[in-house]
């Protein structure tokens, strides 16, 4: 591991090698998907009965989109493609319909996710010298637990504070000299607003970085957090259907979030015509996960609006960057970093 990369071979491979890897991994995902009744019917309907029937990445466009409604209809085990005895964890998203969306993970799936979260932490300059205070909710929500394991693998001292209890958060930050925190941007601002009430000033802390995500925010909000705390704040993107944190993460250049294309196949589509858009155009992000055996999800309509930044990043990473999320195409609400669907 270098100071800049976690896995230099993967992060800096050329585009053609990346595309070849994506095709290999997509075919492997097809094998898993064909084990589920839902995808077997869909894939057979377009002439894909085995992995080899996916001849190129262009063939992915033939696969029907998957929606949140599809995932709900598959509850609870309809999309589990691994044997239950091989599954070690499940996570679920929130909803007011009474039917959550569920993902399952084998130990290998968890290891793959942990490698991505570790990579993301390294991309913003974290190291084993850091003390990592995780202020995201733990539980069925993936936001807290994802970076927890990545930070441990990196060798950081992890404080699993979870969300809330601001007085305790501030005391932990001071007593254990936390250098990196993971929180929603709104909570970072709230944390600052309560410092004086509990007898603290910024100079009482050793904080260097904040990893912010799980809710939309502007560049102005990010800069405000940086100015108030005297730190660097980095944006991230994730959703539970794709494991959670570390689908995309900024690097130290702060010029967009690298979507880890060795692990996710992304498309940007017009939300009305559903046709793929060229890089640089704002549209709906569609994702296929390439590193999870227990719950394959193909061409998932995230409902998040973003764009692919065409220019390569000066950090040297090959995975293209997406802009901060610009909006939604549905009526989802975000409450304390957790997606809630009316």
Residue pairs with C-beta under 8 A, 6 or more apart in sequence:
1 7
1 122
2 8
3 125
3 127
4 122
4 315
4 316
5 11
5 12
5 122
5 123
5 316
5 317
6 115
6 118
6 119
6 121
6 122
6 123
7 115
7 119
10 262
11 119
11 316
11 317
11 318
11 319
12 316
12 317
12 318
13 21
13 262
13 318
14 318
15 318
18 261
18 262
18 318
18 319
19 57
21 262
22 57
22 261
22 262
22 265
22 290
23 54
23 56
23 57
25 262
25 263
25 290
25 291
26 54
26 57
26 60
26 265
26 288
26 290
27 51
27 52
27 54
28 51
28 290
29 288
29 289
29 290
29 292
29 296
29 298
30 43
30 48
30 50
30 51
30 53
30 54
30 296
31 50
31 51
32 81
32 82
32 292
32 293
32 294
32 296
33 39
33 40
33 43
33 81
33 296
33 298
34 40
34 43
34 48
34 49
34 50
34 51
35 81
36 74
36 78
36 79
36 80
36 81
36 296
37 78
38 70
38 74
38 78
38 79
39 79
39 296
39 298
42 63
42 64
43 49
43 63
46 62
46 63
46 64
47 53
47 62
48 54
48 59
48 62
48 63
53 59
54 60
57 265
60 265
60 267
60 288
60 298
60 299
61 276
63 298
63 299
64 299
65 274
65 286
65 299
65 300
65 301
66 297
66 298
66 299
66 300
66 301
67 300
67 301
68 101
68 241
68 301
68 303
68 341
71 79
71 101
71 102
71 241
71 297
72 95
72 97
72 99
72 100
72 101
75 99
75 100
75 101
75 102
76 102
77 84
79 102
79 103
79 104
79 295
79 296
79 297
80 87
80 104
80 294
80 295
81 293
81 294
81 295
81 296
82 104
82 106
82 293
82 294
86 106
86 294
87 104
87 105
87 106
87 294
88 105
88 106
88 107
88 110
89 104
89 105
89 110
90 102
90 103
90 104
90 105
90 140
91 102
91 103
91 105
91 140
91 141
91 142
91 240
91 244
92 100
92 101
92 102
92 103
92 140
92 240
93 100
93 101
93 140
93 141
93 240
93 241
93 338
93 339
93 341
94 100
94 140
94 141
94 338
94 339
94 340
94 341
95 101
95 340
95 341
96 340
96 341
96 342
97 341
100 140
101 240
101 241
102 295
103 240
103 241
103 243
103 292
103 294
103 295
103 297
104 294
104 295
105 113
105 243
105 292
105 294
105 295
106 293
106 294
108 293
109 243
109 291
109 292
109 293
109 294
110 149
112 263
112 291
112 292
113 146
113 149
113 243
113 244
113 246
113 291
113 292
114 149
114 150
114 153
115 150
115 153
116 150
116 243
116 246
116 260
116 263
116 291
117 146
117 147
117 149
117 150
117 151
117 153
117 245
117 246
118 150
118 151
118 153
118 154
119 150
119 246
119 249
119 260
120 147
120 150
120 236
120 245
120 246
120 249
120 260
121 147
121 150
121 151
121 154
121 156
121 180
121 211
122 154
123 249
123 250
123 251
123 252
123 258
123 315
123 317
124 209
124 211
124 232
124 234
124 249
124 250
124 251
124 252
125 209
125 232
125 252
126 132
126 151
126 154
126 156
126 180
126 209
127 154
127 155
127 156
128 154
128 155
128 156
129 179
130 156
130 157
130 179
130 180
130 208
130 209
131 156
131 157
131 159
131 176
131 177
131 178
131 179
131 180
131 206
132 147
132 151
132 156
132 157
132 158
132 159
132 178
132 179
132 180
132 181
132 182
133 159
133 161
133 169
133 172
133 173
133 176
133 178
133 180
133 181
133 182
134 144
134 147
134 148
134 151
134 158
134 159
134 160
134 161
134 162
134 181
134 182
135 161
135 162
135 163
135 169
135 181
135 182
135 183
135 187
136 143
136 144
136 147
136 162
136 163
136 182
136 183
136 184
136 214
136 337
137 143
137 144
137 162
137 163
137 336
137 337
137 338
138 144
138 145
138 148
138 160
138 162
139 145
141 240
141 244
141 337
141 338
142 238
142 240
142 243
142 244
142 245
143 213
143 214
143 238
143 244
143 245
143 337
143 338
144 160
144 162
144 163
144 182
145 244
146 238
146 243
146 244
146 245
146 246
147 182
147 211
147 245
147 246
148 158
148 160
150 246
151 158
151 180
152 158
156 180
157 176
159 172
159 176
159 178
161 168
161 169
161 172
163 183
163 187
163 336
163 337
166 190
166 191
166 194
166 198
167 194
167 198
169 191
170 191
170 194
170 195
170 198
170 200
171 198
172 178
173 181
173 205
173 207
174 200
174 204
174 205
177 205
177 206
178 205
178 206
178 207
179 206
179 207
179 208
179 209
180 207
180 208
180 209
180 210
180 211
181 188
181 207
181 209
181 210
181 211
182 210
182 211
183 191
183 210
183 211
183 212
184 212
184 213
184 214
184 215
184 336
184 337
185 212
185 213
185 215
185 217
185 221
185 222
185 225
185 233
186 215
186 217
187 336
187 337
188 210
188 212
188 225
188 229
188 233
189 221
189 224
189 225
189 228
192 202
192 225
192 228
192 229
195 201
195 202
202 228
202 229
202 230
205 229
207 229
207 230
207 231
208 231
208 232
209 231
209 232
209 233
209 234
210 225
210 229
210 231
210 232
210 233
210 234
211 233
211 234
211 236
212 222
212 225
212 233
212 234
212 235
212 236
213 235
213 236
213 237
213 238
213 245
213 337
214 238
214 334
214 337
214 338
215 334
215 337
216 324
216 325
216 327
216 334
217 235
217 324
218 324
219 324
222 233
222 235
225 231
225 233
226 232
226 233
232 252
232 254
234 249
234 250
234 254
235 249
235 250
235 254
235 257
235 324
236 245
236 246
236 248
236 249
236 250
236 257
237 247
237 248
237 249
237 257
237 259
237 304
237 322
237 325
238 244
238 245
238 246
238 247
238 248
239 247
239 302
239 304
239 339
240 339
241 287
241 297
241 300
241 302
242 264
242 287
242 289
242 297
242 300
243 289
243 292
246 260
247 259
247 260
247 264
247 287
248 257
248 258
248 259
248 260
248 321
248 322
249 257
249 258
249 260
250 256
250 257
250 258
251 258
251 313
251 315
251 317
252 315
253 313
253 314
253 315
255 309
255 313
255 314
255 321
256 309
256 313
256 321
256 322
256 323
257 321
257 322
257 323
257 324
258 313
258 317
258 319
258 320
258 321
259 266
259 319
259 320
259 321
259 322
260 319
261 318
261 319
261 320
262 290
262 319
263 289
263 290
263 291
264 287
264 288
264 289
264 290
265 287
265 288
265 290
266 285
266 286
266 287
266 308
266 320
266 322
267 276
267 285
267 286
267 287
267 299
268 276
268 277
268 279
268 281
268 282
268 283
268 284
268 285
268 286
268 306
268 307
268 308
269 275
269 276
269 277
269 283
269 284
269 286
269 301
270 277
270 283
270 284
271 283
271 284
271 305
271 329
277 283
279 307
279 308
279 309
279 310
279 320
280 307
280 308
280 309
280 310
281 307
282 305
282 306
282 307
282 323
282 326
283 305
283 306
283 307
284 301
284 302
284 303
284 304
284 305
284 329
285 302
285 304
285 305
285 306
285 322
286 299
286 300
286 301
286 302
287 297
287 299
287 300
287 302
288 297
288 298
288 299
288 300
289 295
289 296
289 297
289 300
303 328
303 329
303 330
303 332
304 325
304 327
304 328
304 329
305 325
305 326
305 327
305 328
305 329
306 322
306 323
306 324
306 325
306 326
307 322
307 323
307 326
308 320
308 321
308 322
309 320
309 321
309 322
309 323
312 318
313 321
330 341
331 341
331 342
332 339
332 340
332 341
333 339
333 340
333 341
333 342
334 340
